[in-house]
Amino acid sequence: MTLVLGRPCGKDSAQRDSIALRGRSLTGHLLSAVRADSSVLQGPRLLCHVRVERSGIAMPSLCPAGHYCPPGASFITVIPCPAGTYGPKTGASSKSDCEACPPGMYCSSEGLHKPTGHCYAGYYCSQGAVIPTPITPRIPFDINFPQNDICPVGHYCPNGTRAPVPCPPGSFSMAAGLSSEEECQPCPSGHYCPQAGLSDPSMAPPCSAG
């Protein structure tokens, strides 16, 4: 039995060999004990490219960014942070160490160490978005917006929006998915729109005579 040091194996690894791990993990570290003649491990969540330590002393490797490594496992696994989250730091030991995708951005896949990119114009992402064009099941509009969705009526959402921006006073919008203030419509002739975020022009009071 020889102690070895490894690193996480990617999905595109050309190696096909597999071997049962007989080591245990330290919190936030990858540590294994395997046969000295074994050079690789199979699978995207296991160690690969194993290097034998001639001294016989295991050198723990920090769990890679975008993943977490639970302590005390009978098999050394590298578990990716789920979609909608990312892991910016190495050495994570639990799922709670993965961070929700930040406002205005989306995290489209597992195992990310940084967000995929900004949410698209016409949509907003408050936190934890998985796609750049999120749409939640339709519910009655409320000022307490759902977490990630298409931009609601009476508002517009530029690229990377974390919360919908209301159309300014003097304008309105009955359409969802606006991406800029220019898409808000002027208040109807003979009426005025004193409040921001107006979605129904029939609610605009008439101008005073004269």
MARKE-509599 format. One record per residue: x, y, z of N, C-alpha, C in turn; residue in three letters; residue number from 0. Coordinates in pm, 1 decimal, always signed. Layout:
N
[[X, Y, Z], [X, Y, Z], [X, Y, Z], 'ALA', NUM],
...
//
This chain:
210
[[+85.2, -119.7, +0.0], [+0.0, +0.0, +0.0], [+88.6, +124.4, +0.0], 'MET', 0],
[[+65.7, +216.1, -90.1], [+145.0, +338.1, -99.6], [+52.8, +457.7, -99.9], 'THR', 1],
[[+83.1, +559.4, -21.9], [+2.9, +681.0, -18.3], [+33.4, +765.5, -140.0], 'LEU', 2],
[[-68.4, +825.6, -197.1], [-50.3, +899.6, -321.0], [-120.3, +1033.3, -314.5], 'VAL', 3],
[[-82.9, +1120.7, -405.4], [-145.7, +1252.1, -418.3], [-211.3, +1260.5, -554.2], 'LEU', 4],
[[-335.7, +1308.2, -560.1], [-404.6, +1316.3, -687.9], [-472.7, +1448.5, -706.7], 'GLY', 5],
[[-533.5, +1467.8, -823.0], [-611.7, +1586.5, -851.3], [-740.8, +1542.7, -918.6], 'ARG', 6],
[[-844.0, +1629.7, -925.3], [-971.6, +1586.3, -981.2], [-961.2, +1550.4, -1128.3], 'PRO', 7],
[[-1039.0, +1451.1, -1167.7], [-1035.9, +1402.0, -1304.8], [-1147.0, +1464.7, -1385.7], 'CYS', 8],
[[-1117.1, +1521.8, -1503.4], [-1217.6, +1584.2, -1587.9], [-1293.6, +1481.4, -1668.1], 'GLY', 9],
[[-1409.9, +1522.9, -1722.0], [-1494.3, +1433.1, -1798.9], [-1427.9, +1389.7, -1929.3], 'LYS', 10],
[[-1332.0, +1471.4, -1975.9], [-1269.8, +1441.2, -2103.8], [-1144.0, +1356.1, -2087.7], 'ASP', 11],
[[-1124.6, +1299.3, -1970.1], [-1006.8, +1216.0, -1948.8], [-1008.3, +1097.7, -2044.5], 'SER', 12],
[[-894.7, +1069.3, -2104.8], [-886.7, +958.2, -2199.4], [-862.8, +825.8, -2127.8], 'ALA', 13],
[[-834.0, +830.5, -1994.4], [-805.9, +708.9, -1921.4], [-935.3, +634.5, -1891.4], 'GLN', 14],
[[-930.6, +501.8, -1898.5], [-1048.3, +418.7, -1877.4], [-1035.4, +330.5, -1752.6], 'ARG', 15],
[[-914.1, +320.8, -1697.9], [-893.7, +232.4, -1584.4], [-963.7, +286.5, -1461.8], 'ASP', 16],
[[-1003.2, +197.9, -1374.0], [-1064.3, +240.9, -1248.9], [-1008.3, +158.0, -1134.9], 'SER', 17],
[[-1016.3, +212.9, -1015.1], [-963.3, +142.4, -899.2], [-1040.0, +186.6, -777.2], 'ILE', 18],
[[-1068.7, +96.5, -688.9], [-1138.0, +131.0, -565.4], [-1042.3, +205.6, -474.0], 'ALA', 19],
[[-1089.5, +313.2, -416.9], [-1008.0, +390.8, -324.7], [-1022.3, +334.0, -184.7], 'LEU', 20],
[[-912.1, +328.4, -113.5], [-917.5, +272.6, +20.3], [-862.1, +372.3, +120.9], 'ARG', 21],
[[-879.5, +501.4, +93.5], [-833.6, +603.4, +185.4], [-950.2, +678.2, +246.0], 'GLY', 22],
[[-920.7, +779.8, +320.8], [-1023.2, +865.2, +378.1], [-982.5, +1009.4, +352.0], 'ARG', 23],
[[-1080.1, +1099.3, +352.5], [-1050.5, +1238.7, +320.2], [-1040.9, +1322.9, +445.7], 'SER', 24],
[[-954.1, +1422.3, +439.8], [-950.7, +1525.8, +541.5], [-1052.6, +1630.6, +501.7], 'LEU', 25],
[[-1096.8, +1710.4, +595.7], [-1194.7, +1813.2, +564.7], [-1139.1, +1907.6, +458.1], 'THR', 26],
[[-1209.0, +1916.8, +345.3], [-1167.9, +2006.2, +238.3], [-1044.0, +1962.3, +163.2], 'GLY', 27],
[[-999.9, +1838.9, +182.5], [-881.0, +1788.7, +114.7], [-912.5, +1659.1, +42.2], 'HIS', 28],
[[-825.8, +1622.3, -50.7], [-833.2, +1495.2, -121.0], [-713.8, +1412.1, -77.6], 'LEU', 29],
[[-738.3, +1293.0, -23.8], [-629.2, +1210.0, +26.2], [-666.4, +1065.1, +3.5], 'LEU', 30],
[[-577.3, +985.3, -54.9], [-612.6, +846.4, -82.1], [-495.1, +753.9, -61.7], 'SER', 31],
[[-525.0, +627.3, -44.7], [-423.4, +522.8, -35.6], [-459.9, +414.0, -135.0], 'ALA', 32],
[[-373.6, +387.0, -234.0], [-402.4, +289.7, -338.5], [-278.8, +206.7, -368.3], 'VAL', 33],
[[-291.8, +105.6, -451.8], [-178.6, +23.8, -491.2], [-74.7, +107.7, -564.2], 'ARG', 34],
[[+51.6, +78.7, -542.4], [+159.3, +157.1, -599.9], [+163.1, +147.3, -751.1], 'ALA', 35],
[[+109.5, +37.1, -808.8], [+115.0, +21.2, -954.1], [-2.5, +86.5, -1023.7], 'ASP', 36],
[[-88.8, +155.2, -951.4], [-205.0, +220.1, -1010.8], [-171.4, +365.1, -1041.4], 'SER', 37],
[[-199.9, +408.7, -1163.4], [-161.9, +543.3, -1203.6], [-279.1, +636.4, -1227.7], 'SER', 38],
[[-398.7, +581.7, -1247.8], [-511.8, +668.3, -1277.8], [-636.9, +618.3, -1208.9], 'VAL', 39],
[[-732.9, +706.8, -1193.1], [-865.1, +673.5, -1143.2], [-966.3, +723.6, -1243.3], 'LEU', 40],
[[-1080.5, +656.0, -1250.9], [-1178.6, +687.9, -1353.0], [-1291.6, +770.7, -1295.1], 'GLN', 41],
[[-1349.6, +858.6, -1377.2], [-1472.1, +929.5, -1340.3], [-1448.3, +1075.5, -1311.4], 'GLY', 42],
[[-1546.7, +1159.5, -1343.7], [-1530.6, +1303.8, -1327.4], [-1526.3, +1348.3, -1182.6], 'PRO', 43],
[[-1568.2, +1261.3, -1087.8], [-1570.2, +1303.7, -948.1], [-1462.2, +1235.2, -865.2], 'ARG', 44],
[[-1371.3, +1161.6, -931.2], [-1265.3, +1093.3, -858.8], [-1131.1, +1153.6, -893.9], 'LEU', 45],
[[-1029.4, +1113.1, -818.5], [-894.4, +1160.3, -845.2], [-837.7, +1092.3, -969.1], 'LEU', 46],
[[-749.9, +1161.3, -1039.5], [-680.8, +1098.5, -1150.7], [-538.2, +1148.9, -1156.9], 'CYS', 47],
[[-458.7, +1092.8, -1247.3], [-318.0, +1129.9, -1260.6], [-247.9, +1119.1, -1125.6], 'HIS', 48],
[[-261.6, +1002.2, -1065.4], [-207.2, +981.6, -931.9], [-54.9, +979.5, -934.9], 'VAL', 49],
[[+9.2, +1042.5, -838.0], [+155.2, +1048.9, -826.8], [+196.9, +981.8, -696.2], 'ARG', 50],
[[+284.2, +882.2, -704.1], [+328.5, +811.7, -584.5], [+428.0, +897.5, -507.3], 'VAL', 51],
[[+405.8, +911.2, -379.2], [+499.2, +981.6, -292.6], [+601.7, +880.4, -240.5], 'GLU', 52],
[[+728.6, +895.2, -280.0], [+832.0, +799.0, -243.8], [+852.2, +790.6, -92.3], 'ARG', 53],
[[+824.2, +899.8, -23.8], [+844.1, +900.9, +120.4], [+740.3, +817.0, +193.2], 'SER', 54],
[[+632.1, +782.2, +124.4], [+525.0, +707.8, +187.9], [+433.2, +794.4, +270.6], 'GLY', 55],
[[+453.8, +926.9, +265.5], [+369.7, +1019.4, +340.6], [+272.3, +1086.2, +244.7], 'ILE', 56],
[[+146.0, +1085.6, +278.1], [+44.8, +1146.2, +191.7], [+50.9, +1297.3, +201.1], 'ALA', 57],
[[+48.2, +1362.3, +87.4], [+42.8, +1507.9, +81.1], [-98.6, +1547.2, +39.9], 'MET', 58],
[[-181.6, +1596.2, +132.5], [-321.1, +1628.1, +98.0], [-329.7, +1740.0, -3.9], 'PRO', 59],
[[-424.1, +1727.0, -94.1], [-447.7, +1828.1, -196.8], [-580.4, +1896.3, -168.4], 'SER', 60],
[[-581.6, +2028.0, -168.7], [-705.7, +2101.0, -143.4], [-811.7, +2065.6, -246.8], 'LEU', 61],
[[-935.5, +2055.0, -200.3], [-1046.5, +2031.1, -291.5], [-1051.1, +2145.5, -393.6], 'CYS', 62],
[[-1067.1, +2115.4, -522.5], [-1059.3, +2220.1, -623.8], [-1177.6, +2316.7, -618.8], 'PRO', 63],
[[-1156.2, +2436.2, -667.8], [-1263.7, +2535.2, -676.8], [-1377.7, +2479.9, -761.1], 'ALA', 64],
[[-1500.6, +2516.7, -724.6], [-1617.0, +2467.1, -796.1], [-1667.1, +2333.5, -744.4], 'GLY', 65],
[[-1602.3, +2278.6, -643.7], [-1636.4, +2147.8, -588.6], [-1628.3, +2150.7, -436.5], 'HIS', 66],
[[-1676.9, +2042.9, -373.8], [-1657.1, +2026.5, -230.0], [-1626.5, +1880.8, -200.6], 'TYR', 67],
[[-1551.9, +1856.9, -94.5], [-1503.9, +1723.7, -60.1], [-1544.0, +1691.8, +83.9], 'CYS', 68],
[[-1652.4, +1614.7, +102.9], [-1696.5, +1582.1, +238.1], [-1589.8, +1502.5, +313.1], 'PRO', 69],
[[-1575.8, +1525.1, +442.2], [-1477.4, +1449.8, +520.1], [-1526.5, +1309.8, +552.8], 'PRO', 70],
[[-1433.4, +1219.5, +575.0], [-1466.2, +1086.5, +624.2], [-1530.5, +993.4, +525.0], 'GLY', 71],
[[-1520.8, +1019.6, +397.1], [-1582.1, +931.3, +297.7], [-1499.9, +804.0, +282.2], 'ALA', 72],
[[-1567.3, +691.2, +256.7], [-1494.9, +566.7, +233.6], [-1436.0, +564.7, +92.8], 'SER', 73],
[[-1493.7, +642.3, +1.2], [-1438.7, +663.0, -132.4], [-1415.3, +813.0, -147.8], 'PHE', 74],
[[-1302.3, +847.8, -202.5], [-1269.2, +989.1, -217.1], [-1346.4, +1044.5, -336.5], 'ILE', 75],
[[-1440.6, +1131.8, -310.6], [-1520.8, +1189.9, -417.6], [-1503.1, +1339.4, -421.3], 'THR', 76],
[[-1509.1, +1392.5, -539.4], [-1504.7, +1537.6, -561.1], [-1641.8, +1575.2, -615.0], 'VAL', 77],
[[-1723.9, +1638.6, -533.5], [-1862.2, +1665.1, -570.3], [-1874.0, +1807.7, -624.3], 'ILE', 78],
[[-1926.9, +1825.9, -746.0], [-1937.2, +1961.1, -802.4], [-2046.8, +2042.8, -735.6], 'PRO', 79],
[[-2024.1, +2171.6, -723.5], [-2130.8, +2261.3, -679.9], [-2242.7, +2255.1, -783.4], 'CYS', 80],
[[-2367.8, +2254.6, -740.3], [-2479.0, +2239.3, -835.3], [-2498.5, +2361.8, -924.1], 'PRO', 81],
[[-2569.4, +2342.6, -1033.4], [-2603.9, +2454.8, -1121.0], [-2680.7, +2559.3, -1039.5], 'ALA', 82],
[[-2657.3, +2685.6, -1072.4], [-2717.0, +2793.7, -995.7], [-2629.4, +2839.7, -881.9], 'GLY', 83],
[[-2516.9, +2768.7, -862.4], [-2418.3, +2807.5, -761.7], [-2279.5, +2802.0, -823.9], 'THR', 84],
[[-2180.0, +2847.5, -749.2], [-2041.1, +2835.0, -792.2], [-1953.3, +2828.5, -667.8], 'TYR', 85],
[[-1832.5, +2780.5, -685.4], [-1739.0, +2767.9, -574.3], [-1610.4, +2841.2, -604.7], 'GLY', 86],
[[-1596.3, +2966.5, -560.8], [-1479.2, +3046.6, -596.8], [-1351.1, +3008.2, -523.6], 'PRO', 87],
[[-1363.1, +2929.1, -414.7], [-1246.2, +2899.4, -332.7], [-1214.9, +2750.0, -333.3], 'LYS', 88],
[[-1090.0, +2717.7, -310.6], [-1049.3, +2578.9, -293.1], [-1070.5, +2537.5, -147.7], 'THR', 89],
[[-1070.7, +2407.6, -123.4], [-1079.9, +2357.6, +12.7], [-1219.8, +2349.9, +70.1], 'GLY', 90],
[[-1323.5, +2354.4, -12.7], [-1460.5, +2345.2, +37.8], [-1487.9, +2203.5, +87.0], 'ALA', 91],
[[-1565.5, +2191.8, +195.1], [-1592.5, +2060.4, +252.4], [-1739.5, +2023.0, +253.2], 'SER', 92],
[[-1829.0, +2115.3, +218.6], [-1971.7, +2083.1, +218.3], [-2044.1, +2165.0, +111.6], 'SER', 93],
[[-2165.3, +2121.3, +79.9], [-2245.5, +2189.7, -20.6], [-2273.5, +2333.9, +19.2], 'LYS', 94],
[[-2280.8, +2359.0, +148.9], [-2307.9, +2495.1, +196.6], [-2194.2, +2591.8, +163.8], 'SER', 95],
[[-2077.8, +2538.5, +128.6], [-1965.7, +2624.6, +88.9], [-1982.5, +2677.9, -53.0], 'ASP', 96],
[[-2071.1, +2615.5, -132.3], [-2101.3, +2667.0, -265.8], [-2185.8, +2793.6, -250.1], 'CYS', 97],
[[-2158.8, +2894.3, -329.7], [-2228.9, +3022.0, -319.5], [-2334.4, +3035.5, -428.8], 'GLU', 98],
[[-2448.3, +3094.7, -393.1], [-2553.0, +3118.8, -492.4], [-2499.5, +3212.0, -600.5], 'ALA', 99],
[[-2539.2, +3186.2, -724.7], [-2496.1, +3272.7, -834.5], [-2537.1, +3416.2, -801.4], 'CYS', 100],
[[-2447.6, +3512.2, -817.2], [-2475.9, +3648.7, -772.3], [-2582.6, +3718.7, -855.4], 'PRO', 101],
[[-2642.2, +3824.3, -800.9], [-2745.9, +3899.5, -872.5], [-2696.9, +3948.3, -1008.4], 'PRO', 102],
[[-2785.6, +3938.0, -1107.4], [-2753.6, +3984.6, -1241.6], [-2677.3, +3885.3, -1326.2], 'GLY', 103],
[[-2643.6, +3767.3, -1269.7], [-2564.6, +3669.1, -1341.6], [-2631.2, +3531.9, -1334.3], 'MET', 104],
[[-2581.1, +3437.8, -1415.4], [-2632.9, +3301.7, -1412.8], [-2518.3, +3202.1, -1409.9], 'TYR', 105],
[[-2544.8, +3085.4, -1353.4], [-2446.5, +2977.9, -1341.5], [-2509.7, +2852.9, -1402.1], 'CYS', 106],
[[-2472.3, +2822.5, -1524.2], [-2548.3, +2727.3, -1605.9], [-2516.4, +2580.3, -1583.2], 'SER', 107],
[[-2408.4, +2547.4, -1516.1], [-2371.8, +2406.2, -1504.7], [-2309.6, +2376.9, -1369.1], 'SER', 108],
[[-2284.5, +2249.3, -1344.7], [-2220.3, +2208.3, -1220.9], [-2070.9, +2241.1, -1222.9], 'GLU', 109],
[[-2013.8, +2250.7, -1105.0], [-1868.5, +2259.9, -1091.7], [-1805.5, +2390.0, -1136.0], 'GLY', 110],
[[-1879.6, +2499.0, -1134.0], [-1824.5, +2627.3, -1178.3], [-1744.2, +2694.5, -1066.1], 'LEU', 111],
[[-1634.2, +2759.1, -1103.3], [-1559.7, +2837.7, -1005.0], [-1587.6, +2987.2, -1020.0], 'HIS', 112],
[[-1664.5, +3022.4, -1123.3], [-1710.4, +3159.8, -1142.0], [-1839.6, +3156.1, -1223.0], 'LYS', 113],
[[-1922.8, +3262.2, -1216.4], [-2049.0, +3262.8, -1292.0], [-2025.0, +3249.2, -1442.1], 'PRO', 114],
[[-2124.7, +3194.6, -1511.0], [-2115.9, +3176.1, -1655.8], [-2117.6, +3309.1, -1729.1], 'THR', 115],
[[-2201.6, +3402.2, -1685.2], [-2211.1, +3532.9, -1750.9], [-2328.4, +3612.3, -1697.3], 'GLY', 116],
[[-2357.6, +3726.1, -1763.1], [-2467.7, +3812.5, -1723.0], [-2600.1, +3762.5, -1781.6], 'HIS', 117],
[[-2707.3, +3779.9, -1706.1], [-2839.8, +3749.6, -1758.1], [-2872.6, +3846.9, -1871.3], 'CYS', 118],
[[-2954.1, +3802.0, -1964.9], [-2980.8, +3880.0, -2085.3], [-3076.2, +3995.9, -2057.9], 'TYR', 119],
[[-3067.5, +4096.0, -2143.8], [-3161.1, +4208.2, -2136.8], [-3303.7, +4157.7, -2156.5], 'ALA', 120],
[[-3396.3, +4219.6, -2084.1], [-3534.8, +4175.7, -2089.9], [-3568.9, +4076.0, -1980.3], 'GLY', 121],
[[-3468.8, +4038.1, -1901.5], [-3486.3, +3945.4, -1790.2], [-3410.4, +4000.0, -1669.2], 'TYR', 122],
[[-3445.4, +3950.3, -1552.3], [-3369.5, +3987.4, -1433.4], [-3338.1, +3863.0, -1351.7], 'TYR', 123],
[[-3225.2, +3866.5, -1283.4], [-3178.1, +3754.3, -1202.9], [-3141.0, +3807.4, -1065.2], 'CYS', 124],
[[-3225.4, +3778.5, -967.3], [-3200.1, +3827.4, -832.4], [-3088.1, +3749.9, -765.0], 'SER', 125],
[[-3087.0, +3617.7, -785.2], [-2984.8, +3532.1, -724.5], [-3009.9, +3387.7, -763.7], 'GLN', 126],
[[-2901.3, +3313.2, -783.3], [-2913.5, +3170.0, -808.2], [-2968.8, +3131.8, -944.0], 'GLY', 127],
[[-2958.6, +3218.7, -1043.8], [-3012.8, +3187.2, -1176.7], [-2930.3, +3077.7, -1244.8], 'ALA', 128],
[[-2999.4, +2991.0, -1319.6], [-2933.5, +2882.5, -1391.1], [-2919.8, +2913.8, -1540.1], 'VAL', 129],
[[-3013.5, +2991.7, -1595.4], [-3010.4, +3029.0, -1736.6], [-3019.8, +3181.0, -1748.6], 'ILE', 130],
[[-2976.4, +3238.0, -1862.5], [-2978.0, +3384.1, -1877.7], [-3114.1, +3441.4, -1911.5], 'PRO', 131],
[[-3212.3, +3353.2, -1940.5], [-3347.6, +3397.6, -1976.8], [-3449.7, +3324.9, -1890.3], 'THR', 132],
[[-3446.9, +3346.1, -1759.4], [-3537.3, +3270.5, -1671.1], [-3682.1, +3315.0, -1683.8], 'PRO', 133],
[[-3772.5, +3221.1, -1678.9], [-3916.3, +3249.6, -1676.5], [-3980.0, +3157.2, -1573.9], 'ILE', 134],
[[-4042.2, +3214.0, -1471.9], [-4109.7, +3135.9, -1370.1], [-4257.3, +3122.5, -1406.7], 'THR', 135],
[[-4328.1, +3026.9, -1345.8], [-4472.0, +3014.9, -1373.0], [-4544.3, +3146.3, -1345.1], 'PRO', 136],
[[-4639.0, +3179.8, -1429.4], [-4707.8, +3307.7, -1417.6], [-4786.9, +3317.9, -1288.0], 'ARG', 137],
[[-4764.9, +3426.8, -1217.8], [-4839.6, +3457.6, -1096.8], [-4884.0, +3602.4, -1105.7], 'ILE', 138],
[[-4986.0, +3642.1, -1029.0], [-5025.4, +3783.6, -1031.0], [-4907.3, +3873.3, -996.0], 'PRO', 139],
[[-4894.4, +3982.1, -1068.1], [-4781.7, +4071.9, -1045.8], [-4785.4, +4129.8, -904.8], 'PHE', 140],
[[-4669.3, +4128.9, -842.7], [-4656.1, +4182.3, -707.6], [-4524.1, +4256.6, -700.7], 'ASP', 141],
[[-4517.5, +4358.4, -617.6], [-4393.5, +4434.0, -604.9], [-4282.7, +4346.5, -548.9], 'ILE', 142],
[[-4320.7, +4240.2, -475.5], [-4223.0, +4141.9, -429.9], [-4198.8, +4043.0, -543.6], 'ASN', 143],
[[-4104.8, +4077.0, -631.0], [-4081.4, +4000.1, -752.1], [-4039.1, +3856.9, -720.2], 'PHE', 144],
[[-4076.0, +3763.3, -806.6], [-4015.7, +3630.0, -793.8], [-3865.3, +3642.9, -817.6], 'PRO', 145],
[[-3790.9, +3541.2, -783.4], [-3645.6, +3554.3, -778.0], [-3581.2, +3584.1, -913.1], 'GLN', 146],
[[-3617.1, +3509.6, -1015.3], [-3559.3, +3526.4, -1148.7], [-3671.4, +3509.8, -1250.8], 'ASN', 147],
[[-3683.1, +3605.9, -1344.3], [-3798.1, +3598.8, -1434.7], [-3779.5, +3695.9, -1551.7], 'ASP', 148],
[[-3877.2, +3691.3, -1644.2], [-3882.8, +3790.8, -1750.3], [-3919.8, +3924.8, -1687.4], 'ILE', 149],
[[-3872.7, +4032.7, -1746.1], [-3899.0, +4165.6, -1689.7], [-4050.3, +4191.3, -1688.4], 'CYS', 150],
[[-4106.7, +4232.6, -1575.1], [-4252.7, +4247.9, -1565.7], [-4303.1, +4374.4, -1634.6], 'PRO', 151],
[[-4431.9, +4380.3, -1657.3], [-4493.8, +4499.5, -1716.7], [-4467.6, +4619.9, -1626.9], 'VAL', 152],
[[-4456.5, +4737.4, -1690.5], [-4429.3, +4859.8, -1616.1], [-4282.8, +4878.5, -1580.6], 'GLY', 153],
[[-4197.5, +4788.4, -1629.2], [-4055.1, +4792.6, -1595.0], [-3969.9, +4759.3, -1717.5], 'HIS', 154],
[[-3840.4, +4781.2, -1704.7], [-3745.5, +4739.7, -1807.6], [-3622.5, +4681.9, -1738.4], 'TYR', 155],
[[-3550.4, +4597.4, -1811.2], [-3436.9, +4525.2, -1753.5], [-3320.0, +4523.3, -1852.1], 'CYS', 156],
[[-3220.3, +4607.8, -1833.5], [-3100.5, +4601.3, -1917.9], [-3022.3, +4472.0, -1894.0], 'PRO', 157],
[[-2919.2, +4451.6, -1970.6], [-2834.2, +4333.9, -1954.4], [-2776.7, +4329.3, -1812.7], 'ASN', 158],
[[-2782.3, +4212.6, -1750.1], [-2726.6, +4196.6, -1615.8], [-2809.0, +4258.8, -1505.6], 'GLY', 159],
[[-2939.4, +4267.7, -1524.6], [-3026.6, +4330.2, -1424.3], [-3049.8, +4238.0, -1305.3], 'THR', 160],
[[-3037.6, +4292.9, -1185.4], [-3065.0, +4216.1, -1064.6], [-3207.2, +4237.6, -1012.9], 'ARG', 161],
[[-3267.9, +4351.5, -1048.5], [-3406.5, +4381.8, -1010.2], [-3466.2, +4471.8, -1117.3], 'ALA', 162],
[[-3592.5, +4451.2, -1154.7], [-3654.9, +4531.3, -1259.9], [-3652.5, +4681.2, -1226.7], 'PRO', 163],
[[-3632.9, +4761.6, -1331.4], [-3630.1, +4907.9, -1316.4], [-3764.7, +4962.8, -1363.1], 'VAL', 164],
[[-3835.2, +5040.3, -1280.4], [-3967.6, +5089.9, -1322.0], [-3958.3, +5193.8, -1433.4], 'PRO', 165],
[[-4053.3, +5189.5, -1524.2], [-4063.1, +5297.0, -1623.2], [-4084.3, +5428.6, -1547.4], 'CYS', 166],
[[-4021.2, +5535.6, -1590.0], [-4027.3, +5660.4, -1513.2], [-4165.1, +5726.3, -1519.8], 'PRO', 167],
[[-4194.6, +5817.9, -1427.5], [-4319.0, +5894.3, -1435.0], [-4333.1, +5960.0, -1573.2], 'PRO', 168],
[[-4455.0, +5963.7, -1623.3], [-4478.6, +6016.1, -1757.4], [-4477.9, +5908.8, -1863.1], 'GLY', 169],
[[-4460.2, +5783.4, -1820.4], [-4458.3, +5672.3, -1916.2], [-4524.1, +5549.6, -1853.6], 'SER', 170],
[[-4543.3, +5445.6, -1936.2], [-4601.4, +5320.8, -1889.6], [-4556.0, +5208.3, -1981.9], 'PHE', 171],
[[-4588.3, +5087.0, -1943.3], [-4561.8, +4971.6, -2029.4], [-4657.6, +4859.5, -1995.3], 'SER', 172],
[[-4729.0, +4812.7, -2096.6], [-4819.0, +4698.3, -2079.5], [-4752.3, +4567.8, -2122.4], 'MET', 173],
[[-4631.8, +4576.9, -2175.9], [-4562.4, +4458.4, -2226.5], [-4453.5, +4413.2, -2129.8], 'ALA', 174],
[[-4434.9, +4283.8, -2119.7], [-4325.7, +4227.4, -2040.4], [-4202.0, +4211.1, -2128.8], 'ALA', 175],
[[-4086.7, +4202.9, -2065.5], [-3963.3, +4174.8, -2138.7], [-3894.6, +4295.7, -2198.8], 'GLY', 176],
[[-3924.1, +4416.6, -2151.6], [-3856.5, +4535.9, -2203.0], [-3710.2, +4536.0, -2158.1], 'LEU', 177],
[[-3622.4, +4587.7, -2243.3], [-3479.8, +4586.9, -2212.7], [-3420.6, +4726.2, -2192.0], 'SER', 178],
[[-3497.3, +4831.6, -2220.6], [-3443.6, +4966.9, -2203.4], [-3556.3, +5065.5, -2172.9], 'SER', 179],
[[-3519.6, +5179.2, -2117.3], [-3617.8, +5281.9, -2083.2], [-3687.3, +5335.9, -2207.6], 'GLU', 180],
[[-3616.5, +5335.5, -2320.0], [-3674.2, +5386.9, -2444.1], [-3796.2, +5305.9, -2489.6], 'GLU', 181],
[[-3808.4, +5184.3, -2443.4], [-3921.7, +5100.7, -2482.2], [-4048.0, +5131.3, -2400.9], 'GLU', 182],
[[-4036.1, +5208.0, -2293.3], [-4153.9, +5250.7, -2217.5], [-4233.8, +5348.8, -2304.5], 'CYS', 183],
[[-4364.9, +5340.8, -2299.2], [-4451.1, +5423.6, -2383.0], [-4486.6, +5556.4, -2314.0], 'GLN', 184],
[[-4498.3, +5666.3, -2391.2], [-4540.6, +5793.2, -2331.0], [-4682.8, +5782.8, -2275.5], 'PRO', 185],
[[-4709.6, +5857.1, -2172.8], [-4843.3, +5858.0, -2113.9], [-4945.2, +5899.7, -2220.9], 'CYS', 186],
[[-5064.4, +5839.5, -2224.1], [-5163.3, +5871.6, -2327.5], [-5199.6, +6020.4, -2330.7], 'PRO', 187],
[[-5230.7, +6066.6, -2449.0], [-5268.8, +6207.2, -2466.1], [-5388.4, +6240.6, -2377.6], 'SER', 188],
[[-5382.6, +6355.5, -2311.4], [-5491.5, +6400.2, -2225.1], [-5487.3, +6341.5, -2085.8], 'GLY', 189],
[[-5383.3, +6261.1, -2056.1], [-5367.5, +6200.8, -1923.2], [-5225.2, +6226.5, -1873.2], 'HIS', 190],
[[-5205.8, +6207.3, -1745.2], [-5070.5, +6216.2, -1691.5], [-5042.1, +6092.8, -1605.2], 'TYR', 191],
[[-4915.1, +6057.6, -1600.1], [-4871.3, +5936.2, -1529.7], [-4774.7, +5978.0, -1418.3], 'CYS', 192],
[[-4825.0, +6004.7, -1299.1], [-4741.5, +6061.4, -1193.5], [-4648.6, +5960.9, -1125.8], 'PRO', 193],
[[-4678.5, +5833.0, -1138.1], [-4600.4, +5732.3, -1066.4], [-4513.4, +5650.4, -1160.3], 'GLN', 194],
[[-4401.4, +5604.7, -1107.5], [-4313.6, +5515.8, -1182.9], [-4371.9, +5375.0, -1183.4], 'ALA', 195],
[[-4342.8, +5299.8, -1288.4], [-4383.0, +5160.0, -1294.6], [-4527.5, +5137.7, -1334.6], 'GLY', 196],
[[-4589.2, +5233.7, -1402.4], [-4729.0, +5218.8, -1442.8], [-4741.1, +5113.9, -1553.6], 'LEU', 197],
[[-4835.4, +5020.4, -1537.8], [-4854.0, +4916.2, -1638.0], [-4989.3, +4924.1, -1708.0], 'SER', 198],
[[-5082.4, +5003.3, -1654.3], [-5217.1, +5012.2, -1711.4], [-5248.5, +5159.3, -1737.8], 'ASP', 199],
[[-5249.5, +5202.8, -1865.1], [-5274.3, +5344.1, -1894.0], [-5412.7, +5391.8, -1852.1], 'PRO', 200],
[[-5506.1, +5299.4, -1834.1], [-5640.4, +5340.4, -1789.8], [-5638.4, +5392.8, -1646.5], 'SER', 201],
[[-5528.9, +5364.4, -1576.1], [-5515.5, +5413.3, -1439.0], [-5456.8, +5554.8, -1434.2], 'MET', 202],
[[-5416.0, +5606.0, -1550.6], [-5361.6, +5741.4, -1556.8], [-5474.9, +5843.6, -1548.6], 'ALA', 203],
[[-5471.9, +5934.2, -1452.4], [-5581.0, +6031.4, -1438.5], [-5578.7, +6133.0, -1552.7], 'PRO', 204],
[[-5693.8, +6189.2, -1586.3], [-5699.8, +6289.3, -1693.8], [-5638.6, +6422.8, -1650.2], 'PRO', 205],
[[-5587.1, +6491.7, -1747.4], [-5530.6, +6623.8, -1717.3], [-5644.5, +6721.4, -1684.8], 'CYS', 206],
[[-5615.0, +6822.2, -1607.4], [-5716.3, +6923.9, -1572.8], [-5750.1, +7006.4, -1695.2], 'SER', 207],
[[-5873.0, +7052.3, -1701.3], [-5916.5, +7136.9, -1813.6], [-5831.7, +7263.7, -1819.3], 'ALA', 208],
[[-5800.1, +7303.4, -1944.3], [-5724.1, +7425.0, -1964.0], [-5576.2, +7402.2, -1960.6], 'GLY', 209],
//
